[in-house]
Amino acid sequence: MEYVYKKPAERARSKGLIRPYHSKLPAVERLLDGVYICANLWIIAELVGISWHDRYSWFALAALLLYNFFAEVYEIYHDWRGSSMYKEAARISTAWLSAACTLIIVTLLTKTSGDLSRLVIGIWIVAVASNIILSHLCLRLLMRYVINTGQNTRNVAILGSNELGLRLVKALANMPWLGYRGFWFYDDRSDRENRRLSDRETKISGGYDALYRDAKDGKINILYITLPLCAEKRVEMLIDRLADTTVSVYFVPDLFVFNLVYSRWTTMQGIPTVSIYETPFHQLDGLCKRLEDILLSILILLICAIPMALIAMGIKLTSPGPVFFKQRRYGVHGQVIGVWKFRTMHVCEDGGQLKQATRNDPRVTRFGRFLRSNSLDELPQFLNVLQGSMSIVGPRPHAVAHNELYRKRVQGYMLRHKVKPGITGLAQINGCRGEIQTEQMMERRIHYDLEYIRQWSLMLDFKIIVLTAVKGMFGEQAY
């Protein structure tokens, strides 16, 4: 077959594959962590004077499997470059305690604990967490020692004097174990019209020609390109020139110009893809969220069954009309759902010109004012949760009329509907409740709603539920 010459960029388009970066260090850490889990149990049993038997072996194996599962959940072995040791220790502790608690609960429910020593198990749980954290810390210190001895140090250049480049330099400077010992900015663009940062913010070492010359002379080991996406042609030309050097080149796409909602990157047969707008509730995460909603809503409904019956009686005795009120709201994917509430007004409005409840609103009944001030009118929404149209934690659903109004005024408003609406949410525990008097108040709510989607975890859900129970259900803003 005749060979046809192609430029480097053309060859990359036709055959290139981009593989995720996998350091061998996480594999070493995973192996050592498994050794600590099993070896610590045996050592502690020997020290306490407990004879080892098969039940301990199965217990250690189950703990190892559960820890590896929760280690993936809390991303312990992911490449968290720049993450502080404190945060890593917190993730390790959470994963190990989750595994240990799950194992203990299962053994108690199945009555398979047998003759396992409680003293041995208790010491073992503390020892494993301490040893794993200490091991990860020692590995970091070892990497730092190797770098401080002058090995594996590299000079770094940043092509693009902009906010992204400055942010990257600050991140790299906080990771001394990487061995980056110098940072130089290169940029040909003028500092007029905000095309790049001023010379006072970043000291420019030169333009493209200077960058190529320094790279060819071996003064630069690594180059990070942080130019905007519109500079594709200029970046391509420069990369072709740098093929004549030995510099390592990284391209840093400026995706932060977008309003990222649960952004993640993956590859499709070597083709990198980055999510801009996405829901966190895929596959197992979606199942965990649904199980959380079902279990907690059943528990809450059982606890509140008698109070809800008394509230229903109070509504019938204090004002004419139905006990429940069903209002149309937007649910997940913007689909219209019916949200149940206890009736708190003399009227049941659900039209295209819905008026918000205000302080001392004459439409609100006396008993209804008590229910609204304590958010007791929201209790029937746990039936929506069981039905599957709502979640316990999520962005609060707004009336259809309000959705149609604010989706035209607030950027990213409809992104809150990437997930199911909730009875409580991050916005509510941060004081965003009651009447919306200004557009800025709605923007603040949307900010917290989108932040919840970006940062979602089961721990965040439990935190919001606890804070709602402590302070979120009562307040002067609810009327």
NUTIKE-608383 format. One line per field, with one value per residue (C-alpha): residue in one letter; x, y, z. Coordinates in nm, 3 decimals, decimal comma, padded with zeros to 5 digits. Example, Ala and Ser with C-alpha at 12.3 -4.5 7.8 and 13.67 -1.06 7.14 Angstrom:
<pts>
r = A	S
xx = 01,230	01,367
yy = -00,450	-00,106
zz = 00,780	00,714
</pts>
This chain:
<pts>
r = M	E	Y	V	Y	K	K	P	A	E	R	A	R	S	K	G	L	I	R	P	Y	H	S	K	L	P	A	V	E	R	L	L	D	G	V	Y	I	C	A	N	L	W	I	I	A	E	L	V	G	I	S	W	H	D	R	Y	S	W	F	A	L	A	A	L	L	L	Y	N	F	F	A	E	V	Y	E	I	Y	H	D	W	R	G	S	S	M	Y	K	E	A	A	R	I	S	T	A	W	L	S	A	A	C	T	L	I	I	V	T	L	L	T	K	T	S	G	D	L	S	R	L	V	I	G	I	W	I	V	A	V	A	S	N	I	I	L	S	H	L	C	L	R	L	L	M	R	Y	V	I	N	T	G	Q	N	T	R	N	V	A	I	L	G	S	N	E	L	G	L	R	L	V	K	A	L	A	N	M	P	W	L	G	Y	R	G	F	W	F	Y	D	D	R	S	D	R	E	N	R	R	L	S	D	R	E	T	K	I	S	G	G	Y	D	A	L	Y	R	D	A	K	D	G	K	I	N	I	L	Y	I	T	L	P	L	C	A	E	K	R	V	E	M	L	I	D	R	L	A	D	T	T	V	S	V	Y	F	V	P	D	L	F	V	F	N	L	V	Y	S	R	W	T	T	M	Q	G	I	P	T	V	S	I	Y	E	T	P	F	H	Q	L	D	G	L	C	K	R	L	E	D	I	L	L	S	I	L	I	L	L	I	C	A	I	P	M	A	L	I	A	M	G	I	K	L	T	S	P	G	P	V	F	F	K	Q	R	R	Y	G	V	H	G	Q	V	I	G	V	W	K	F	R	T	M	H	V	C	E	D	G	G	Q	L	K	Q	A	T	R	N	D	P	R	V	T	R	F	G	R	F	L	R	S	N	S	L	D	E	L	P	Q	F	L	N	V	L	Q	G	S	M	S	I	V	G	P	R	P	H	A	V	A	H	N	E	L	Y	R	K	R	V	Q	G	Y	M	L	R	H	K	V	K	P	G	I	T	G	L	A	Q	I	N	G	C	R	G	E	I	Q	T	E	Q	M	M	E	R	R	I	H	Y	D	L	E	Y	I	R	Q	W	S	L	M	L	D	F	K	I	I	V	L	T	A	V	K	G	M	F	G	E	Q	A	Y
xx = 00,000	00,138	00,213	00,063	00,229	00,002	00,072	00,084	-00,256	-00,413	-00,266	-00,406	-00,754	-00,749	-00,593	-00,544	-00,669	-00,675	-00,637	-00,716	-00,406	-00,347	-00,067	00,072	00,073	-00,303	-00,257	00,023	-00,192	-00,486	-00,263	-00,112	-00,454	-00,578	-00,276	-00,341	-00,705	-00,623	-00,289	-00,412	-00,696	-00,457	-00,198	-00,454	-00,609	-00,262	-00,183	-00,515	-00,468	-00,761	-00,715	-00,762	-01,035	-01,224	-01,484	-01,213	-01,088	-01,433	-01,481	-01,154	-01,238	-01,583	-01,427	-01,176	-01,450	-01,670	-01,381	-01,291	-01,653	-01,673	-01,324	-01,465	-01,771	-01,553	-01,290	-00,994	-00,780	-00,869	-00,601	-00,670	-00,359	-00,336	-00,587	-00,480	-00,390	-00,667	-00,931	-00,780	-00,780	-01,146	-01,234	-01,040	-01,206	-01,552	-01,499	-01,356	-01,621	-01,893	-01,748	-01,706	-02,056	-02,213	-02,028	-02,123	-02,490	-02,502	-02,339	-02,578	-02,887	-02,779	-02,656	-02,324	-02,101	-02,057	-01,754	-01,585	-01,420	-01,576	-01,251	-01,051	-01,300	-01,311	-00,931	-00,906	-01,145	-00,941	-00,606	-00,695	-00,810	-00,494	-00,261	-00,418	-00,403	-00,044	00,054	-00,088	00,086	00,421	00,387	00,335	00,636	00,847	00,751	00,835	01,174	01,263	01,179	01,369	01,683	01,674	01,534	01,236	01,226	01,091	01,050	00,696	00,567	00,212	00,092	-00,190	-00,179	-00,537	-00,741	-00,726	-00,345	-00,314	-00,546	-00,340	-00,014	-00,160	-00,279	00,059	00,241	00,038	00,169	00,545	00,568	00,519	00,868	00,770	01,032	00,958	00,665	00,691	00,407	00,417	00,162	00,161	-00,172	-00,217	-00,337	-00,595	-00,963	-00,906	-00,748	-00,494	-00,399	-00,180	00,195	00,153	-00,052	00,165	00,520	00,536	00,861	00,787	00,562	00,529	00,875	01,039	00,846	00,963	01,323	01,326	01,166	01,419	01,706	01,578	01,489	01,129	01,024	00,645	00,406	00,044	-00,170	-00,456	-00,559	-00,935	-01,117	-01,142	-00,760	-00,769	-00,576	-00,298	-00,266	-00,246	00,031	00,231	00,198	00,328	00,634	00,689	00,713	01,071	01,142	01,124	00,888	00,582	00,265	-00,069	-00,381	-00,609	-00,952	-01,124	-01,448	-01,503	-01,656	-01,966	-02,207	-02,103	-02,371	-02,237	-01,950	-01,759	-01,522	-01,507	-01,389	-01,581	-01,332	-01,053	-01,261	-01,273	-01,612	-01,694	-02,043	-02,157	-02,514	-02,582	-02,769	-02,580	-02,840	-02,715	-02,718	-02,613	-02,628	-02,985	-03,075	-02,917	-03,107	-03,435	-03,377	-03,298	-03,626	-03,837	-03,693	-03,694	-04,039	-04,195	-04,031	-04,144	-04,500	-04,525	-04,403	-04,630	-04,943	-05,125	-05,016	-05,130	-05,469	-05,501	-05,402	-05,670	-05,931	-05,813	-05,850	-06,205	-06,312	-06,165	-06,263	-06,485	-06,321	-06,104	-05,827	-05,570	-05,469	-05,296	-05,095	-04,922	-04,543	-04,250	-04,074	-03,766	-03,702	-03,957	-04,256	-04,567	-04,648	-04,918	-04,776	-04,986	-05,018	-05,253	-05,494	-05,399	-05,604	-05,968	-05,898	-05,717	-05,535	-05,342	-05,377	-05,147	-05,137	-05,065	-05,011	-04,749	-04,840	-04,736	-04,713	-05,062	-05,213	-05,596	-05,631	-05,453	-05,672	-05,580	-05,501	-05,328	-05,096	-04,982	-04,923	-04,729	-04,508	-04,396	-04,395	-04,646	-04,850	-04,569	-04,610	-04,835	-04,547	-04,390	-04,664	-04,520	-04,182	-04,320	-04,492	-04,158	-04,240	-04,043	-03,741	-03,691	-03,391	-03,371	-03,464	-03,801	-04,070	-04,217	-04,564	-04,591	-04,673	-04,356	-04,145	-04,264	-04,189	-03,839	-03,707	-03,703	-03,531	-03,280	-02,998	-02,986	-03,321	-03,444	-03,121	-03,262	-03,503	-03,219	-03,317	-03,643	-03,780	-03,745	-03,933	-03,626	-03,297	-02,970	-03,145	-03,394	-03,134	-02,951	-03,253	-03,415	-03,777	-04,100	-04,205	-03,977	-03,983	-03,697	-03,524	-03,204	-03,381	-03,469	-03,112	-02,986	-03,217	-03,105	-02,742	-02,797	-03,009	-02,738	-02,469	-02,662	-02,662	-02,288	-02,192	-02,450	-02,369	-02,564	-02,376	-02,490	-02,850	-02,828	-02,668	-02,954	-03,214	-03,056	-03,021	-03,381	-03,500	-03,287	-03,346	-03,497	-03,859	-03,918	-03,858	-04,011	-03,984	-04,241	-04,593
yy = 00,000	00,339	00,568	00,916	01,181	01,371	01,661	01,576	01,735	01,537	01,211	01,286	01,339	01,013	00,774	00,954	00,811	00,997	00,769	00,874	00,932	00,646	00,679	00,358	00,512	00,460	00,092	00,066	00,246	00,014	-00,293	-00,163	-00,064	-00,417	-00,557	-00,326	-00,435	-00,807	-00,796	-00,562	-00,795	-01,090	-00,891	-00,750	-01,094	-01,233	-00,948	-00,984	-01,360	-01,461	-01,772	-01,711	-01,906	-01,902	-01,654	-01,387	-01,464	-01,415	-01,100	-00,953	-01,043	-00,884	-00,570	-00,556	-00,578	-00,321	-00,078	-00,100	-00,026	00,281	00,388	00,418	00,603	00,861	00,862	00,782	00,635	00,892	01,133	01,425	01,624	01,920	01,784	01,847	01,559	01,671	01,617	01,283	01,171	01,272	01,066	00,765	00,784	00,817	00,524	00,295	00,381	00,327	-00,015	-00,110	00,005	-00,176	-00,497	-00,478	-00,412	-00,703	-00,943	-00,838	-00,870	-01,209	-01,320	-01,431	-01,246	-01,571	-01,573	-01,267	-01,062	-00,717	-00,588	-00,710	-00,564	-00,228	-00,190	-00,312	-00,046	00,235	00,082	00,034	00,394	00,524	00,299	00,380	00,755	00,727	00,522	00,779	01,057	00,876	00,825	01,198	01,277	01,031	01,198	01,538	01,411	01,276	01,613	01,809	01,612	01,771	01,476	01,499	01,881	02,057	02,409	02,505	02,754	02,884	02,992	03,235	03,522	03,494	03,403	03,032	03,043	03,235	02,989	02,698	02,847	02,894	02,533	02,400	02,617	02,448	02,107	02,118	01,736	01,761	01,911	02,221	02,482	02,773	02,929	03,156	03,316	03,359	03,553	03,748	03,918	04,281	04,361	04,597	04,505	04,247	03,998	03,907	04,009	04,312	04,283	04,364	04,047	03,811	03,882	03,796	03,629	03,675	03,573	03,258	03,294	03,329	03,026	02,815	02,931	02,855	02,515	02,428	02,533	02,303	02,582	02,459	02,104	02,135	02,369	02,431	02,599	02,801	03,003	03,038	02,785	03,037	03,024	02,672	02,755	02,941	02,656	02,401	02,596	02,631	02,261	02,171	02,392	02,239	01,894	02,004	02,017	01,773	01,981	01,808	01,990	01,998	02,170	02,316	02,393	02,691	02,512	02,737	02,997	02,775	02,742	02,385	02,169	01,838	01,839	01,513	01,392	01,049	00,887	00,715	00,472	00,722	01,028	01,264	01,408	01,660	01,706	02,068	02,013	01,674	01,510	01,339	01,062	00,804	00,428	00,337	00,697	00,724	00,397	00,513	00,841	00,657	00,414	00,709	00,877	00,563	00,462	00,810	00,907	00,587	00,650	01,014	00,929	00,667	00,919	01,197	00,987	01,102	01,470	01,470	01,333	01,607	01,871	01,740	01,768	02,120	02,231	02,091	02,251	02,597	02,670	02,528	02,348	02,042	01,924	01,885	02,118	01,991	02,248	02,207	02,236	02,155	01,829	01,660	01,739	02,021	01,785	01,908	01,722	01,762	01,858	01,781	02,028	02,085	02,365	02,685	02,943	03,020	02,981	02,717	02,914	02,740	02,964	03,144	03,460	03,303	03,552	03,468	03,450	03,765	03,861	03,896	03,767	03,779	03,461	03,256	03,108	03,150	02,779	02,788	03,065	02,836	02,551	02,767	02,927	02,579	02,427	02,165	02,224	02,049	01,712	01,556	01,599	01,287	01,107	01,268	01,130	00,777	00,819	00,913	01,262	01,437	01,380	01,467	01,687	01,890	02,228	02,344	02,321	02,653	02,706	02,673	03,043	03,140	02,900	03,057	03,403	03,346	03,108	03,416	03,639	03,423	03,256	02,881	02,874	02,553	02,365	02,311	02,067	01,825	01,656	01,589	01,878	01,840	01,911	02,090	02,191	02,378	02,707	02,661	02,594	02,907	03,126	03,131	03,085	03,275	03,547	03,633	04,012	04,079	03,907	03,896	03,683	03,428	03,435	03,354	03,054	02,931	02,968	02,731	02,490	02,453	02,429	02,138	01,957	02,021	01,901	01,626	01,334	01,124	01,298	01,637	01,511	01,398	01,728	01,924	01,701	01,748	02,126	02,145	01,963	02,186	02,529	02,510	02,426	02,739	03,101	03,441	03,415	03,135	03,280
zz = 00,000	-00,099	00,195	00,172	00,385	00,617	00,844	01,215	01,279	00,993	01,121	01,469	01,329	01,136	01,389	01,718	02,043	02,374	02,672	03,030	03,240	03,482	03,734	03,879	04,228	04,288	04,198	04,455	04,714	04,646	04,693	05,017	05,156	05,096	05,279	05,577	05,601	05,613	05,796	06,070	06,161	06,193	06,392	06,635	06,690	06,769	07,010	07,194	07,211	06,991	06,778	06,406	06,225	05,895	06,015	06,052	05,702	05,550	05,759	05,631	05,269	05,296	05,446	05,161	04,897	05,068	05,115	04,747	04,660	04,884	04,774	04,422	04,551	04,727	04,448	04,673	04,398	04,134	04,021	04,259	04,184	04,417	04,665	05,025	05,253	05,489	05,219	05,121	05,485	05,512	05,203	05,333	05,676	05,523	05,286	05,553	05,814	05,552	05,472	05,838	05,938	05,642	05,731	06,099	06,020	05,775	06,021	06,298	06,079	05,943	06,287	06,140	06,385	06,575	06,802	06,652	06,924	06,961	07,108	06,809	06,560	06,740	06,753	06,393	06,262	06,419	06,321	05,954	05,908	06,078	05,877	05,540	05,604	05,730	05,424	05,182	05,375	05,363	04,990	04,943	05,160	04,964	04,635	04,781	04,905	04,560	04,406	04,670	04,588	04,244	04,051	03,816	03,816	03,508	03,372	03,273	03,014	02,982	02,637	02,705	02,950	03,072	03,377	03,297	03,268	03,594	03,766	03,633	03,759	04,107	04,108	03,996	04,252	04,527	04,418	04,488	04,467	04,089	04,059	03,859	03,947	03,712	03,527	03,222	03,027	02,649	02,445	02,118	02,176	02,278	02,631	02,480	02,466	02,742	02,501	02,768	03,120	03,177	03,221	03,589	03,644	03,437	03,326	02,954	02,846	02,477	02,190	01,980	01,825	02,166	02,291	01,997	02,042	02,417	02,360	02,091	02,320	02,595	02,837	02,858	02,948	02,962	02,782	02,882	02,616	02,769	02,465	02,398	02,181	01,897	01,856	01,711	01,390	01,574	01,825	01,543	01,367	01,687	01,774	01,427	01,492	01,836	01,675	01,602	01,978	02,269	02,483	02,634	02,527	02,711	02,582	02,850	02,698	02,858	02,942	03,242	03,010	03,020	03,310	03,390	03,553	03,687	03,440	03,388	03,119	02,960	02,637	02,360	02,204	02,260	02,171	02,472	02,565	02,838	02,975	03,004	03,124	03,283	03,568	03,853	03,876	03,630	03,685	04,042	04,169	04,045	04,218	04,546	04,526	04,465	04,754	04,981	04,881	04,930	05,268	05,420	05,288	05,425	05,762	05,771	05,665	05,940	06,198	06,067	06,003	06,319	06,290	05,926	06,029	06,292	06,033	05,795	06,070	06,152	05,789	05,763	06,092	06,029	05,667	05,393	05,104	05,033	05,265	04,989	04,709	04,395	04,201	03,864	03,881	03,653	03,735	03,594	03,224	03,250	03,254	03,436	03,759	04,023	04,366	04,673	04,962	05,250	05,156	05,341	05,148	05,092	04,717	04,508	04,238	03,960	03,656	03,420	03,638	03,976	04,259	04,520	04,886	05,071	05,437	05,591	05,266	05,308	05,102	05,373	05,647	06,012	06,047	05,709	05,829	06,110	05,867	05,622	05,888	05,998	05,646	05,762	05,447	05,254	05,430	05,159	04,913	05,063	04,869	04,555	04,659	04,692	04,357	04,201	04,070	04,347	04,570	04,935	04,849	04,529	04,381	04,509	04,238	04,129	03,988	03,608	03,575	03,764	03,555	03,231	03,369	03,506	03,238	03,012	03,267	03,456	03,262	03,322	03,502	03,336	03,419	03,768	03,604	03,520	03,847	04,029	04,239	04,614	04,932	05,064	04,908	04,934	04,861	05,145	05,415	05,296	05,362	05,016	05,122	05,098	04,854	04,560	04,542	04,300	04,011	04,217	04,478	04,210	04,075	04,424	04,441	04,101	04,209	04,503	04,295	04,031	04,298	04,451	04,115	04,070	04,419	04,475	04,700	04,950	05,230	05,098	05,094	05,457	05,556	05,395	05,561	05,905	05,862	05,740	06,052	06,276	06,125	05,780	05,860	06,064	05,976	05,928	05,549	05,530	05,518
</pts>
